[in-house]
Amino acid sequence: MYLVPPMDDDPPPEYVVFVTGHLASLRAETNRLVGGDFEAAHLYLDVLTDVAGHWRRLHWWGRLTGKDTATAYLEKRLTQRTKQWRDEQIYEVDIRVLRTQTLSFAPAEAIRSSLALRKATVLPSTARSGAASMADAGIAWVKASRRSEWHRIGRLAVGSVLLVGGLIQYMSWLSASY
């Protein structure tokens, strides 16, 4: 019996949908933040692992407040992981932010639309999860699950040491008082 049940072996469908929706922009943003460094390409997977470790809390808090807490946490962890990566570098990282010009245009009215476009407005979602996003979601979920298991083992070990230490202290106090 668990007070907090362990993570499942497979990622929940909501997490896979979340990863699918954010993977391309997360990879692009990670690449931009690290200046295109190939060695830092693992940062986005570390960020996804952080989100997976807190997924239950983020998912329920988001449902409770009606806000997208998972995306906010993803952005926060990306900022922290990038800062940590920069601090670990032995050389100065030079990053120049180039802003692209935003184009403003009005979409042209379609006189005739295809059947697929008319169905797209009725269907709940037409985004399909690809193999890359499924793999990244699975890898991040397994890494978070293992981290969660090690944290649980650590809590049990510390609790056991404290319990035995408390018992020894209590027994020595009892024997000294008689």
Backbone as ProteinMPNN parsed JSONL, in Angstrom:
{"seq_chain_A": "MYLVPPMDDDPPPEYVVFVTGHLASLRAETNRLVGGDFEAAHLYLDVLTDVAGHWRRLHWWGRLTGKDTATAYLEKRLTQRTKQWRDEQIYEVDIRVLRTQTLSFAPAEAIRSSLALRKATVLPSTARSGAASMADAGIAWVKASRRSEWHRIGRLAVGSVLLVGGLIQYMSWLSASY", "coords_chain_A": {"N_chain_A": [[0.845, -1.177, 0.0], [0.576, 2.166, -0.864], [1.233, 5.521, 0.035], [1.577, 7.585, -1.771], [1.091, 6.57, -4.931], [3.38, 4.747, -7.098], [4.904, 5.841, -10.215], [3.44, 5.019, -13.38], [4.491, 2.477, -15.746], [4.321, 3.128, -18.435], [3.948, 6.164, -20.308], [1.192, 8.409, -19.685], [-1.596, 9.015, -21.92], [-2.229, 11.765, -22.067], [0.163, 13.021, -21.445], [1.749, 12.235, -23.594], [0.417, 13.527, -25.675], [0.869, 16.145, -24.851], [3.695, 16.274, -25.1], [3.918, 15.829, -27.843], [2.698, 18.135, -28.841], [4.465, 20.124, -27.99], [7.053, 19.462, -28.72], [8.482, 20.148, -31.142], [8.718, 22.968, -30.976], [10.053, 23.099, -28.538], [12.493, 21.82, -29.068], [13.515, 23.587, -31.003], [13.671, 25.949, -29.503], [15.474, 25.163, -27.496], [17.732, 24.684, -29.067], [18.155, 27.282, -29.982], [18.684, 28.619, -27.557], [21.066, 27.454, -26.642], [22.812, 28.13, -28.55], [23.118, 26.532, -30.817], [24.775, 24.417, -30.15], [25.884, 21.159, -30.477], [26.388, 19.295, -28.492], [24.715, 20.023, -26.453], [22.221, 19.171, -27.037], [20.752, 17.412, -25.573], [19.368, 18.727, -23.635], [16.644, 19.365, -23.98], [15.434, 16.914, -23.589], [16.026, 16.455, -20.927], [14.495, 18.464, -19.794], [11.931, 17.594, -20.504], [11.929, 15.274, -18.967], [11.922, 16.367, -16.406], [9.383, 17.552, -16.424], [7.831, 15.246, -16.727], [8.303, 13.989, -14.297], [6.842, 15.551, -12.556], [4.317, 15.351, -13.525], [1.741, 14.357, -12.695], [1.017, 16.105, -10.595], [1.119, 18.59, -11.947], [-0.782, 18.161, -13.95], [-3.189, 17.736, -12.503], [-3.314, 20.142, -11.039], [-3.529, 21.927, -13.13], [-6.021, 21.177, -14.155], [-7.589, 21.876, -11.998], [-7.235, 24.667, -11.692], [-7.697, 25.551, -14.248], [-5.759, 26.463, -15.927], [-2.847, 26.349, -18.066], [-0.641, 24.774, -16.631], [1.411, 22.988, -17.028], [2.806, 23.786, -19.333], [3.811, 26.241, -18.48], [5.496, 25.348, -16.44], [7.242, 23.83, -17.979], [8.533, 25.832, -19.508], [9.77, 27.226, -17.437], [11.527, 25.265, -16.383], [13.106, 24.841, -18.637], [14.432, 27.278, -18.835], [15.876, 27.199, -16.412], [17.442, 24.862, -16.725], [18.956, 25.562, -18.973], [20.388, 27.738, -17.972], [21.851, 26.408, -16.007], [23.363, 24.715, -17.656], [24.892, 26.618, -19.038], [26.392, 27.662, -16.915], [28.009, 25.501, -16.362], [29.763, 25.401, -18.444], [33.077, 25.575, -19.7], [34.08, 27.543, -21.192], [33.396, 30.766, -22.547], [30.103, 31.377, -23.546], [28.794, 32.618, -26.39], [25.996, 34.219, -27.324], [23.805, 35.446, -29.64], [20.909, 37.173, -30.11], [18.756, 37.185, -32.689], [16.228, 38.915, -34.086], [13.386, 38.088, -35.913], [11.556, 39.52, -38.597], [8.193, 40.28, -38.192], [5.521, 39.279, -40.098], [2.594, 40.707, -41.216], [-0.418, 39.821, -42.384], [-3.509, 39.395, -44.02], [-5.512, 36.527, -44.056], [-6.428, 34.957, -47.089], [-9.67, 34.73, -48.438], [-11.199, 31.699, -48.987], [-12.782, 30.516, -51.763], [-13.751, 28.059, -52.53], [-13.674, 25.221, -50.51], [-11.972, 22.299, -49.45], [-13.181, 18.973, -48.673], [-11.763, 17.93, -46.555], [-10.861, 20.233, -45.209], [-13.279, 21.271, -44.324], [-14.069, 19.226, -42.608], [-12.101, 19.406, -40.709], [-12.758, 21.503, -39.031], [-14.751, 20.399, -37.521], [-13.775, 18.062, -36.323], [-12.188, 16.989, -33.254], [-9.347, 17.051, -32.938], [-6.678, 17.146, -35.182], [-4.068, 16.652, -35.057], [-1.467, 14.395, -35.086], [0.435, 12.079, -33.232], [3.831, 11.627, -33.709], [6.464, 9.219, -34.35], [8.854, 10.074, -33.241], [8.108, 11.866, -31.204], [6.656, 10.134, -29.582], [8.698, 8.385, -28.815], [10.463, 10.143, -27.477], [8.775, 10.992, -25.408], [8.359, 8.549, -24.092], [11.01, 7.897, -23.306], [11.65, 10.069, -21.62], [9.691, 9.685, -19.669], [10.375, 7.176, -18.57], [12.909, 7.777, -17.522], [12.167, 9.677, -15.591], [10.577, 8.057, -14.013], [12.438, 6.219, -13.001], [14.06, 7.981, -11.549], [12.193, 8.819, -9.665], [11.792, 6.4, -8.331], [14.337, 5.971, -7.179], [14.406, 8.164, -5.473], [12.365, 7.441, -3.73], [13.49, 5.141, -2.575], [15.659, 6.333, -1.311], [14.296, 7.985, 0.538], [13.136, 5.981, 2.119], [15.46, 4.76, 3.165], [16.651, 6.872, 4.645], [14.574, 7.363, 6.445], [14.526, 4.886, 7.791], [17.077, 4.868, 9.002], [16.794, 7.094, 10.692], [14.707, 6.145, 12.315], [15.876, 3.872, 13.569], [17.995, 5.174, 14.854], [16.535, 6.856, 16.555], [15.259, 4.913, 18.131], [17.507, 3.762, 19.403], [18.434, 5.984, 20.811], [16.242, 6.431, 22.49], [16.176, 4.031, 23.93], [18.645, 4.187, 25.248], [18.151, 6.398, 26.824], [16.105, 5.383, 28.436], [17.499, 3.34, 29.8], [19.373, 4.822, 31.202], [17.85, 6.262, 32.968], [16.997, 4.443, 34.896]], "CA_chain_A": [[0.0, 0.0, 0.0], [1.368, 3.373, -1.029], [0.603, 6.806, 0.301], [1.593, 8.144, -3.124], [1.428, 5.431, -5.791], [4.498, 5.002, -8.014], [4.563, 6.19, -11.594], [3.199, 3.899, -14.282], [5.612, 2.169, -16.63], [4.121, 3.82, -19.713], [3.428, 7.523, -20.118], [-0.239, 8.54, -19.971], [-1.863, 9.628, -23.231], [-2.203, 13.223, -21.976], [1.565, 13.441, -21.488], [2.215, 12.041, -24.972], [-0.166, 14.624, -26.451], [1.605, 17.346, -24.441], [5.023, 16.23, -25.72], [3.725, 15.989, -29.285], [2.394, 19.533, -29.122], [5.538, 21.043, -27.614], [8.381, 18.935, -29.037], [9.175, 20.917, -32.186], [9.087, 24.289, -30.447], [11.031, 22.9, -27.464], [13.792, 21.562, -29.705], [13.98, 24.829, -31.633], [14.034, 26.894, -28.443], [16.706, 24.659, -26.883], [18.806, 24.943, -30.025], [18.4, 28.721, -29.981], [19.251, 29.047, -26.278], [22.442, 26.974, -26.467], [23.617, 28.617, -29.662], [23.339, 25.489, -31.811], [25.777, 23.454, -29.693], [25.398, 19.79, -30.66], [26.508, 18.579, -27.22], [23.643, 20.441, -25.555], [20.934, 18.757, -27.596], [20.044, 16.586, -24.598], [18.675, 19.57, -22.661], [15.191, 19.283, -24.125], [14.998, 15.654, -22.992], [16.078, 16.667, -19.479], [13.335, 19.284, -19.445], [10.768, 16.705, -20.578], [12.01, 14.386, -17.808], [11.461, 17.146, -15.254], [7.927, 17.684, -16.535], [7.25, 13.922, -16.482], [8.377, 13.708, -12.868], [5.812, 16.324, -11.861], [3.16, 15.375, -14.416], [0.465, 14.203, -11.983], [0.732, 17.353, -9.892], [0.852, 19.63, -12.942], [-2.034, 17.843, -14.644], [-4.314, 17.987, -11.604], [-3.366, 21.565, -10.737], [-4.051, 22.571, -14.329], [-7.46, 20.926, -14.231], [-8.219, 22.59, -10.901], [-7.214, 26.114, -11.93], [-8.094, 25.861, -15.616], [-4.625, 27.066, -16.628], [-1.879, 25.403, -18.621], [0.49, 24.809, -15.704], [2.504, 22.16, -17.545], [3.602, 24.6, -20.254], [4.545, 27.22, -17.67], [6.574, 24.625, -15.766], [8.195, 23.472, -19.033], [9.333, 27.023, -19.812], [10.599, 27.516, -16.264], [12.6, 24.272, -16.308], [14.008, 25.086, -19.765], [15.278, 28.404, -18.441], [16.801, 26.765, -15.361], [18.396, 23.898, -17.285], [19.875, 26.287, -19.851], [21.288, 28.498, -17.098], [22.762, 25.427, -15.399], [24.288, 24.276, -18.704], [25.834, 27.713, -19.291], [27.306, 27.759, -15.775], [28.931, 24.368, -16.395], [30.672, 25.516, -19.581], [34.407, 26.053, -19.335], [34.393, 28.662, -22.066], [32.321, 31.739, -22.665], [29.113, 31.071, -24.565], [28.353, 33.85, -27.023], [24.693, 34.028, -27.947], [23.238, 36.67, -30.196], [19.501, 36.992, -30.426], [18.35, 37.873, -33.907], [14.772, 38.946, -34.166], [12.861, 38.023, -37.269], [10.489, 40.474, -38.828], [6.879, 39.66, -38.205], [4.727, 39.637, -41.267], [1.169, 40.781, -40.929], [-1.215, 39.732, -43.593], [-4.839, 38.846, -43.804], [-5.683, 35.314, -44.848], [-7.328, 35.097, -48.233], [-10.908, 33.974, -48.343], [-11.277, 30.597, -49.936], [-14.103, 30.431, -52.378], [-14.138, 26.661, -52.371], [-12.793, 24.516, -49.582], [-12.046, 20.855, -49.631], [-13.913, 18.243, -47.651], [-10.874, 17.791, -45.395], [-10.867, 21.487, -44.458], [-14.559, 21.395, -43.638], [-14.075, 18.258, -41.508], [-11.128, 19.818, -39.694], [-13.416, 22.366, -38.05], [-15.651, 19.584, -36.709], [-13.005, 17.077, -35.57], [-11.553, 17.586, -32.075], [-7.933, 17.325, -33.16], [-6.129, 16.421, -36.321], [-2.631, 16.468, -34.819], [-1.114, 13.007, -34.792], [1.749, 11.976, -32.597], [4.796, 10.914, -34.517], [7.305, 8.246, -33.656], [9.874, 10.786, -32.457], [7.515, 12.388, -29.972], [6.339, 8.97, -28.737], [9.957, 7.888, -28.256], [10.95, 11.106, -26.492], [7.887, 10.933, -24.246], [8.657, 7.304, -23.381], [12.335, 7.992, -22.679], [11.556, 11.011, -20.505], [8.857, 9.089, -18.632], [11.148, 6.123, -17.9], [13.934, 8.445, -16.714], [11.497, 10.265, -14.427], [10.133, 6.946, -13.169], [13.617, 5.715, -12.279], [14.436, 9.001, -10.568], [11.193, 8.738, -8.604], [12.063, 5.177, -7.562], [15.53, 6.209, -6.37], [14.029, 9.084, -4.4], [11.593, 6.66, -2.763], [14.445, 4.301, -1.847], [16.403, 7.244, -0.44], [13.439, 8.355, 1.664], [13.03, 4.812, 2.999], [16.736, 4.57, 3.859], [16.795, 7.932, 5.647], [13.575, 7.095, 7.48], [14.972, 3.733, 8.58], [18.207, 5.301, 9.843], [16.249, 7.947, 11.744], [13.937, 5.3, 13.227], [16.824, 3.097, 14.378], [18.681, 6.137, 15.723], [15.581, 7.257, 17.593], [15.1, 3.786, 19.061], [18.735, 3.663, 20.203], [18.436, 7.129, 21.723], [15.188, 6.202, 23.478], [16.599, 2.929, 24.801], [19.717, 4.676, 26.12], [17.517, 7.281, 27.794], [15.411, 4.525, 29.397], [18.459, 2.625, 30.647], [20.062, 5.789, 32.06], [16.93, 6.759, 33.99], [16.792, 3.426, 35.939]], "C_chain_A": [[0.891, 1.241, 0.0], [0.557, 4.59, -0.62], [0.487, 7.579, -1.016], [1.989, 7.008, -4.05], [2.575, 5.759, -6.738], [3.996, 5.329, -9.417], [4.314, 4.922, -12.402], [4.424, 3.672, -15.157], [5.529, 2.923, -17.954], [3.578, 5.221, -19.459], [1.933, 7.575, -20.416], [-0.461, 9.241, -21.309], [-1.824, 11.16, -23.197], [-0.771, 13.749, -22.054], [2.12, 13.307, -22.903], [1.674, 13.156, -25.866], [0.556, 15.935, -26.125], [2.973, 17.395, -25.112], [4.91, 16.444, -27.223], [3.48, 17.451, -29.644], [3.552, 20.484, -28.887], [6.918, 20.629, -28.111], [9.13, 19.789, -30.056], [9.615, 22.284, -31.664], [10.116, 24.173, -29.331], [12.419, 22.633, -28.029], [14.36, 22.832, -30.326], [14.431, 25.838, -30.579], [15.315, 26.461, -27.732], [17.893, 24.935, -27.788], [19.164, 26.426, -30.061], [19.107, 29.155, -28.7], [20.698, 28.604, -26.084], [23.325, 27.366, -27.642], [23.947, 27.552, -30.681], [24.383, 24.463, -31.42], [25.192, 22.046, -29.758], [25.41, 19.018, -29.345], [25.371, 18.908, -26.259], [22.268, 20.024, -26.049], [20.118, 17.918, -26.619], [19.221, 17.419, -23.62], [17.16, 19.458, -22.774], [14.653, 17.997, -23.515], [15.047, 15.736, -21.465], [14.884, 17.487, -19.003], [12.063, 18.433, -19.487], [10.749, 15.721, -19.415], [11.538, 15.108, -16.55], [9.944, 17.292, -15.262], [7.256, 16.342, -16.245], [7.258, 13.582, -15.002], [7.302, 14.42, -12.07], [4.478, 16.287, -12.606], [1.839, 15.27, -13.664], [0.067, 15.504, -11.294], [0.372, 18.454, -10.884], [-0.492, 19.416, -13.629], [-3.241, 18.166, -13.759], [-4.429, 19.464, -11.251], [-3.896, 22.35, -11.932], [-5.546, 22.365, -14.491], [-8.208, 21.719, -13.168], [-8.307, 24.088, -11.178], [-7.685, 26.5, -13.327], [-7.001, 26.533, -16.421], [-3.712, 25.97, -17.153], [-0.608, 25.451, -17.769], [1.671, 24.008, -16.231], [3.393, 22.958, -18.496], [4.41, 25.646, -19.494], [5.72, 26.551, -16.96], [7.65, 24.21, -16.776], [9.105, 24.656, -19.358], [10.267, 27.369, -18.656], [11.776, 26.555, -16.173], [13.587, 24.438, -17.461], [14.956, 26.239, -19.439], [16.311, 27.974, -17.406], [17.845, 25.795, -15.892], [19.413, 24.59, -18.194], [20.871, 27.099, -19.032], [22.304, 27.563, -16.449], [23.792, 24.953, -16.424], [25.328, 25.358, -18.987], [26.845, 27.845, -18.159], [28.345, 26.647, -15.782], [29.945, 24.465, -17.531], [32.006, 26.099, -19.134], [34.839, 27.23, -20.199], [33.168, 29.568, -22.145], [31.383, 31.348, -23.808], [28.581, 32.391, -25.102], [27.054, 33.577, -27.764], [24.185, 35.386, -28.396], [21.81, 36.375, -30.62], [19.178, 37.837, -31.643], [16.839, 37.793, -34.009], [14.354, 38.912, -35.636], [11.737, 39.046, -37.399], [9.173, 39.722, -38.863], [6.105, 40.182, -39.404], [3.266, 39.665, -40.86], [0.421, 40.779, -42.26], [-2.549, 39.108, -43.22], [-4.974, 37.582, -44.645], [-6.717, 35.533, -45.957], [-8.559, 34.224, -48.02], [-10.922, 32.888, -49.413], [-12.7, 30.52, -50.47], [-14.628, 29.009, -52.232], [-13.164, 26.026, -51.391], [-12.995, 23.021, -49.777], [-12.838, 20.227, -48.488], [-13.069, 18.101, -46.388], [-10.854, 19.068, -44.557], [-12.18, 21.687, -43.718], [-14.658, 20.421, -42.474], [-13.145, 18.688, -40.382], [-11.757, 20.727, -38.646], [-14.309, 21.575, -37.109], [-14.881, 18.609, -35.821], [-12.313, 17.728, -34.377], [-10.082, 17.917, -32.28], [-7.459, 16.509, -34.344], [-4.633, 16.211, -36.17], [-2.372, 15.022, -34.424], [0.27, 12.967, -34.179], [2.654, 11.116, -33.461], [5.624, 9.965, -33.677], [8.346, 8.943, -32.786], [9.297, 11.306, -31.149], [7.114, 11.259, -29.031], [7.601, 8.45, -28.066], [10.488, 8.842, -27.195], [10.084, 11.108, -25.237], [8.165, 9.68, -23.422], [9.985, 7.357, -22.652], [12.279, 8.912, -21.466], [10.751, 10.419, -19.357], [9.625, 8.012, -17.862], [12.238, 6.741, -17.024], [13.322, 9.06, -15.455], [11.018, 9.183, -13.468], [11.29, 6.378, -12.365], [14.076, 6.71, -11.223], [13.477, 8.971, -9.381], [11.433, 7.52, -7.717], [13.29, 5.352, -6.668], [15.243, 7.178, -5.227], [13.241, 8.347, -3.323], [12.511, 5.787, -1.928], [15.265, 5.159, -0.884], [15.585, 7.671, 0.767], [13.276, 7.202, 2.636], [14.312, 4.601, 3.793], [16.921, 5.621, 4.951], [15.8, 7.733, 6.78], [13.972, 5.937, 8.375], [16.116, 4.112, 9.512], [17.71, 6.181, 10.982], [15.453, 7.142, 12.765], [14.862, 4.505, 14.134], [17.585, 4.022, 15.326], [17.786, 6.609, 16.854], [15.361, 6.162, 18.613], [16.325, 3.636, 19.958], [18.781, 4.795, 21.228], [17.41, 6.923, 22.834], [15.588, 5.098, 24.448], [17.725, 3.381, 25.735], [19.161, 5.634, 27.174], [16.794, 6.477, 28.859], [16.391, 3.841, 30.344], [19.195, 3.586, 31.585], [19.159, 6.28, 33.179], [16.676, 5.729, 35.086], [18.014, 3.149, 36.679]], "O_chain_A": [[1.841, 1.338, 0.777], [-0.641, 4.682, -0.891], [-0.559, 8.147, -1.331], [3.116, 6.521, -3.969], [2.736, 6.91, -7.143], [2.829, 5.122, -9.749], [4.91, 3.879, -12.134], [5.28, 4.546, -15.295], [6.551, 3.308, -18.521], [2.833, 5.438, -18.504], [1.454, 6.867, -21.301], [0.406, 9.983, -21.771], [-1.431, 11.789, -24.179], [-0.519, 14.793, -22.655], [2.875, 14.166, -23.36], [2.395, 13.672, -26.72], [0.822, 16.738, -27.019], [3.371, 18.436, -25.634], [5.718, 17.162, -27.811], [4.003, 17.943, -30.645], [3.621, 21.54, -29.515], [7.875, 21.385, -27.936], [10.298, 20.115, -29.846], [10.75, 22.704, -31.885], [10.966, 25.051, -29.185], [13.41, 23.16, -27.524], [15.55, 23.117, -30.19], [15.454, 26.502, -30.746], [16.152, 27.301, -27.402], [18.945, 25.372, -27.321], [20.338, 26.784, -30.158], [20.029, 29.969, -28.749], [21.475, 29.301, -25.432], [24.484, 26.956, -27.704], [24.971, 27.654, -31.357], [24.84, 23.703, -32.274], [24.145, 21.769, -29.174], [24.539, 18.18, -29.109], [25.099, 18.135, -25.34], [21.255, 20.486, -25.523], [18.917, 17.734, -26.818], [18.447, 16.857, -22.845], [16.465, 19.457, -21.758], [13.544, 17.98, -22.982], [14.203, 15.152, -20.786], [14.332, 17.23, -17.934], [11.215, 18.543, -18.603], [9.678, 15.366, -18.924], [10.836, 14.527, -15.723], [9.299, 17.169, -14.221], [6.218, 16.304, -15.584], [6.323, 12.955, -14.504], [6.894, 13.937, -11.014], [3.602, 17.109, -12.341], [0.905, 16.017, -13.959], [-1.076, 15.949, -11.397], [-0.599, 19.179, -10.667], [-1.243, 20.363, -13.861], [-4.198, 18.793, -14.211], [-5.54, 19.988, -11.172], [-4.629, 23.324, -11.764], [-6.259, 23.274, -14.916], [-9.325, 22.181, -13.402], [-9.341, 24.707, -10.925], [-8.035, 27.656, -13.564], [-7.268, 27.109, -17.476], [-3.797, 24.815, -16.736], [0.377, 26.088, -18.142], [2.819, 24.32, -15.911], [4.615, 22.813, -18.461], [5.564, 25.907, -19.832], [6.81, 27.117, -16.886], [8.839, 24.236, -16.459], [10.319, 24.491, -19.471], [11.415, 27.757, -18.871], [12.903, 26.978, -15.914], [14.782, 24.203, -17.285], [16.147, 26.172, -19.74], [17.483, 28.338, -17.505], [19.02, 25.902, -15.54], [20.594, 24.243, -18.186], [22.057, 27.144, -19.357], [23.486, 27.896, -16.354], [24.968, 24.806, -16.094], [26.509, 25.055, -19.156], [28.021, 28.111, -18.406], [29.447, 26.829, -15.264], [30.895, 23.683, -17.572], [32.055, 27.001, -18.297], [35.876, 27.841, -19.938], [32.049, 29.155, -21.839], [31.834, 31.026, -24.907], [27.991, 33.182, -24.366], [27.022, 32.796, -28.715], [24.146, 36.344, -27.623], [21.546, 35.448, -31.386], [19.315, 39.061, -31.618], [16.26, 36.706, -34.016], [14.908, 39.621, -36.476], [11.064, 39.383, -36.425], [9.057, 38.666, -39.485], [6.059, 41.384, -39.667], [2.772, 38.733, -40.225], [0.623, 41.635, -43.122], [-2.672, 38.39, -42.228], [-4.592, 37.57, -45.815], [-7.732, 36.204, -45.769], [-8.473, 33.119, -47.484], [-10.683, 33.15, -50.592], [-13.673, 30.466, -49.718], [-15.781, 28.784, -51.864], [-11.96, 26.278, -51.451], [-14.052, 22.561, -50.21], [-13.122, 20.87, -47.478], [-13.598, 18.147, -45.277], [-10.833, 18.999, -43.328], [-12.193, 22.215, -42.606], [-15.264, 20.744, -41.453], [-13.386, 18.36, -39.22], [-11.332, 20.722, -37.49], [-14.596, 22.035, -36.005], [-15.288, 18.355, -34.688], [-11.894, 18.883, -34.46], [-9.621, 18.968, -31.833], [-7.798, 15.334, -34.487], [-3.994, 15.65, -37.06], [-3.011, 14.501, -33.51], [1.16, 13.727, -34.56], [2.283, 10.021, -33.884], [5.498, 9.915, -32.453], [8.682, 8.452, -31.709], [9.933, 11.196, -30.1], [7.218, 11.403, -27.813], [7.581, 8.11, -26.883], [10.917, 8.403, -26.128], [10.602, 11.213, -24.126], [8.204, 9.74, -22.193], [10.084, 6.914, -21.508], [12.802, 8.574, -20.404], [11.09, 10.628, -18.193], [9.535, 7.944, -16.637], [12.468, 6.279, -15.906], [13.903, 8.968, -14.374], [11.049, 9.368, -12.251], [11.14, 6.087, -11.178], [14.443, 6.313, -10.117], [13.899, 9.085, -8.23], [11.292, 7.598, -6.496], [13.276, 4.922, -5.515], [15.782, 7.023, -4.131], [13.429, 8.601, -2.134], [12.344, 5.695, -0.712], [15.532, 4.741, 0.242], [16.097, 7.721, 1.885], [13.276, 7.411, 3.849], [14.252, 4.292, 4.984], [17.308, 5.285, 6.07], [16.144, 7.915, 7.948], [13.777, 5.996, 9.589], [16.124, 3.722, 10.679], [18.157, 6.03, 12.119], [15.519, 7.429, 13.96], [14.654, 4.468, 15.347], [17.793, 3.674, 16.489], [18.239, 6.747, 17.991], [15.283, 6.427, 19.812], [16.183, 3.404, 21.159], [19.132, 4.572, 22.386], [17.69, 7.212, 23.998], [15.363, 5.216, 25.652], [17.747, 2.989, 26.902], [19.657, 5.669, 28.3], [16.843, 6.818, 30.041], [16.148, 3.769, 31.548], [19.6, 3.177, 32.673], [19.65, 6.676, 34.236], [16.172, 6.109, 36.143], [18.012, 2.319, 37.588]]}, "name": "protein", "num_of_chains": 1, "seq": "MYLVPPMDDDPPPEYVVFVTGHLASLRAETNRLVGGDFEAAHLYLDVLTDVAGHWRRLHWWGRLTGKDTATAYLEKRLTQRTKQWRDEQIYEVDIRVLRTQTLSFAPAEAIRSSLALRKATVLPSTARSGAASMADAGIAWVKASRRSEWHRIGRLAVGSVLLVGGLIQYMSWLSASY"}
